[in-house]
Amino acid sequence: MRIAITADWHARGKDLPELRAQLDAMVRQCGTREVNTVAILGDVFERSQIGDNYASTGAIAAIVIQSMLGFVNHGKTITVIPGNHDCAGAGSADALHVLEGIPNLFVFRNAGSLYLRNHGQCLEHRSLWLPWMWRTDWSPIEVLTKGMPHTIDDYTEAILFAHVEVIGARMGGVQCCEVKPGKWQISREFLESLPVAHVALGHFHTRQDLTGGRGGYVGALRQLNFGEEGNPAGFEIYDTETRETTWIELDASPTYRTVEVSNPNLMPGKRTNEHLRIRYVGTQPIDPSVIAELERNEDTQLEVIVPRQERIQRAEVPAGIADDPHGLIGLWAGTQNPPVEATPLNQMYDRVHADARKE
């Protein structure tokens, strides 16, 4: 059986056409690569109520439903679990209710065991499912070791599908997940010890192996912002017979790139990739005419970043200065780019302070 595994769509009104293009590309890829079933590991929607300031609930849901029907029309079954973005909280309805009623689509809200099947074909494969849960009475480890119908050793051929935080996993860049009491978390050591054949996780968007070659976070369907530069965008296909994983890169949705401008008054080169969003950054003021020209393209953002040494200087407060208003004003003024004259600010502070004492 060939399983398409995807996570973290984050359907939102801000970029619906781009999401639709990425989903259409995935549907086509699943059709040409003989995928039998689709597993969606949470965070289908950005918000539990689906709608936002950019688009209505109906408009956002329609894009997702259309894609689900595309999979079904190509003969695929679909299994979905809720992620933390899909859920409002314990006891509340999740956003996935809008998918109920789609033929051959199953929303799996409780942890448990399930045989993946493909309608019209005699194919099945055992799997374990661990959706996101807002609960503190049981941890994910307790659910997997105590809440399943069989012992964990009975699932040596199974796939674990989950939306969960793994302690020590990369959340983005070099930042790693720390222990947070009461959070829906699992240790990497426990994950590595599971005797399952494959692990597929949603939640953190950085694609990464956590089990010595047996899987981990599958990565997000697309990049959502500049904080996800470098993350691959797409989905994976897992073959249960060969136990091989194939990553399918999709480029129908924009990728993000930051370009440092050494001379802020020179016009950067024109973009050649229509699916690229560029953020031009520099440490000096940018000429207004250059800003106007760049911002004619809605995919372009401009930002002035503070040099690292200057940020460090801003964060350092000498001992004893915290109780000295003039000293604090002088410290702040001297770290601005360009520096600010402190004397007028000190005089203003003295006048306001004197008026306050009179009152």
N, C-alpha and C positions, 0 to 999 in steps of 0.2 A: 504493500500500500504506500502511496505517495501522498504526504500530508503537507499542505501549505500552511505555514505557521506565521502569524502576523500579530502585531501588538501596537498599542499607542497611536491610534489614528488621530485622536483629539479633534474630532469634527467640530468646527466653530464657524461662526458667520464671517469672520475676518477674511478668510481666504477659501471660500467654498469652491470656486472654479478650479483652483489649484488642487484641492483635495480630490475633486471629482476626476481630474485628469490622472492623478496618481492611482486612484482606485480603478479607473478604467484600464490603465496599463497593467495592474495586477490581475484583473479578471482575464485579460487577453493572455498573459503569461501562464496563468493556471490552465487555460484552455489548450495552449500549444504544448505544454510540458506534462500533459497527462496526469494532472493532479486528481486524486480521488476524493479528498475531503479537505475542508478548511478549518483551522483552529484559530480563533481570535482571542487573544489573551488580555482583554481588558483595556479600559480607557478608549473605548470607541468614540465617546463624546468628551468634549472639554468640560462640560458642566452637567450636573445631574438633572437640571431643568431644561437642558439642551439649548434653548434659545438664549440670545445675548443681545447686546446693543447693536450688532451688525446685521443680524438676520433672525427671523422668527423660528420657533421650534419646528414648525412644519417645513420650512425651507431647508433647515439643516438635516432634519430627519429624512427628508425625501432623497437627499444625495446618498445617505447611507443605505436606505432601503433599496434604492435603485441598484446599488452595487451588490447587495445581498441577492437580489433577484438575478443579477448577472451571473453570479456563481451558480445559483440553483439552475438557471436555464442552460448552463454548461454541464449539468449533471453532477454537481458537487453537493455534498451535505455540509452543513456549517454548525459548529459548536462554539458558543460564545460564553465567556465568563465576565462578570463585572470587575472593573478596576476601581481604584479610589476616586477617580474623576467621575465615574458613572454613578457613584453612590452619594447620597446626601448625608447619610449617617445611619446608625443602628436603628432598625425598625422603619426606615423610610423607603419609599419606592425608588428604584433606580431608573436610569434613563433607558435601559434596555427593554422596557415594556413596549416601546414602539416597534420592536422587531417581532414581537410575538404574533403568531398567525402566518408568518412567512413559511411556506412549505419547506420541509427538510432543513429547518433551522431550529436549533435547540439552545435555549438559554439555561446555563447550568449555574445556579446560584448557591448551591450547597456543596461542600467538599465531599468527594466520593469517587467511586470507581465507575468507569463507563467503557463500553466497547464502541469504538469508532466504527461506523459502517458507512458504506457508500450505496445509496439507493440504486437498484438496478444491477448491482454486482455483488457476488458472494465474497466480499472482502470485509474483514473486521480486525481490529487491533485493540488490545486492552490499554487503558489509559487511566491516570489519576488526575483529578482536577482540584485545584485549590484556588478559589476566587478570593478577591480582597474581602476582608471582613472587619467591621468595626466592633470588635469584641475583645474583652480583656480577660474573660474567664479561662479561655484556652488559647494557647499559642499555636502557630502553624505546626511546630514540631509535635505538639500533643495531638493535633488533629490528624496528622499523618501516622502517628504511632498508635493512637488509641481510638480514633474515630472512623477508621476504615473497616469494611466488612471482613477483611482478611489481614494477616500480619504483613508487614512491609516486605518480608522476604518472599512472599508469594507473587510479587510484582516485578520479577527480574526481567521480563520481556516488555514491561510497560513503559509508557512515556509519562513523565510528570509535566503537566501544564499548570502554571500558577501565575498569579499576580501578587507579588510579595516583595518586601525589602530583604535583601541579603546583606547581612553585616559584613563590612569589608569590601563590598563590591564598589566599583567606580560609578559614581552618580553623574559625573560630567567632568571632563578634563582630568585633573589629578585628585579631585575631591572624592573621598570614600565615605560610605555609609557607616555611621557610628551607632552604638547601642542606644536605643531610646525605649526605656521601660514602658510597657503598655502598648507599644506600636506593633503592627502586624509584620513581625520580623522573624527571620530564620538565620541560623549561623551558617557560614560557608562550610565549616567542618562537617556539620550534619548533612548538608546538601551533598558534599563529596562522598559521604558514607552510604548514601542511599543506593541500593542495588539495582535501580531502574536502568533501562537501556539508554534513555535519553532524557534530558532536562530542557524545558523551554519556558522561559520566564518573560513576563511583561512587567513594566513599571519604570525601571531606569532605562533611558534611551540609548545609552552607550552599549553597543554590541560587544559582548565579552563572554569568553568561556570561563566557567567556574568549577568544572568537575573533571579536569584532566582529559579533555577531549570528548566528553559526553554532553556538552551543551551548557547553556547558561542564559543570559539575557539575549533575546533574539534581535534587539534593536528596533527602532521605531520605523513606521512606514515612511516618514518624511521628517525633514528638519523643520522646526517650528520657529526658530529665532537665531540670532547671532551667537547665543550661548551654546549652540549645537554644531558649530562649525567643525567639519571633519568627521562627524558621525555619518556612517553609511545610511542610505535611505532605501528601504525595500522590504523584502521578506525572505524567509528561508523555506526550503523544501526538504523534508526528511523522508528517506526511504526506509521503511521498516524491515525490509528484507536484507539490504546491504548495510544498514545503519550508517549510511552516508548522508551528510548534510550539504546542500547546495545553496549558496546565497545568491539571490536574484536582485541585482541593483536596479532601481527605477529612477528615472530622471525627469518625469513629467511634472514634478513639483519643484519649486525653486530651491537651490542650495545657497548657503550664506557664506560670504567671504569678507574679511576685513582687510583693507588696503591702507597702509600707512603712507601719507603724503609728505614727502620730505620738503617740498616747496609748495606751500599751501595756495599760492597764487597761480600755479600752473594747472591747466585743465588736464585731469587724468585721461588716459586713453579710453576710447569708446568701448562699451561692452560688446562682446561678440556672442555671448550665450544669453538667450532671452529668459532662461530659467535661473539666472544668477542674480542674487541680491547683494549689492556691495555697500559696505559701510566704509567711507573714507575718514580716516582719523589723522590727526596731527596735533602738535603741541603749540602751534602758533595760530593766531586769528586767520580766518580764511576770508578772502576778498568777497564782498557781497555779490558781485556779478558772477563769480564762480559758483557760489552757493545757489544762486537763482538758476543757473544753467544746469547744474547737477540735479536739483530738486524737481526739474521738469519731468524726470523719470521717477515714477512712484516706487520703483524698486531700489532707489538710492537713498541712503541716509548719511548724514554728516554728523560728526561728533568730534569734539576737542578733548583729547585725553590728557591727563596730568602725568608728567614723567614720574617714574618710580621713585627717584630720590626726593622729588618734591612731595610726593604722597607720604613718604616716611617722615619728612620734616614736619608735615602738617600733623602727623599723629603723635609726635614727641612734644610733651609738655614738661618743661623744666620744673624741678622740685620747688615748691613754695609759690609758684606763680598762680595757682588755682584761686587763691584768695586776693589776688591783686588785679582789679579790673583794668587799670591802665596797662599792666603787663600782658594780660590776655588780649586786649585790643591790639597792642603792638605785635604780639606773636602772630595773631591772625592776619594783620595787615601785611606783615613781612613775608608771608607765605603765599600771597595771592600772585596770580600771573596775568598782568604785570603787578608789581607791588603797589599797595595802597598807602597813602599818607595817613599816618596814625594820629597826628596832632588834631586835626578837625574832629575826628571821632572821639578823642579824649575830651575835648572841649564840650562837645555835645553831651557826652555822658555826664560831665560835671554839672552842666546846666540842668539836665533832667533830674539828676540826683538832688541838687539844691532845691528845685521846685518841689520835689517830693517831701523833703524835710520840712518845708514851710507849711505844707498841707497837714 
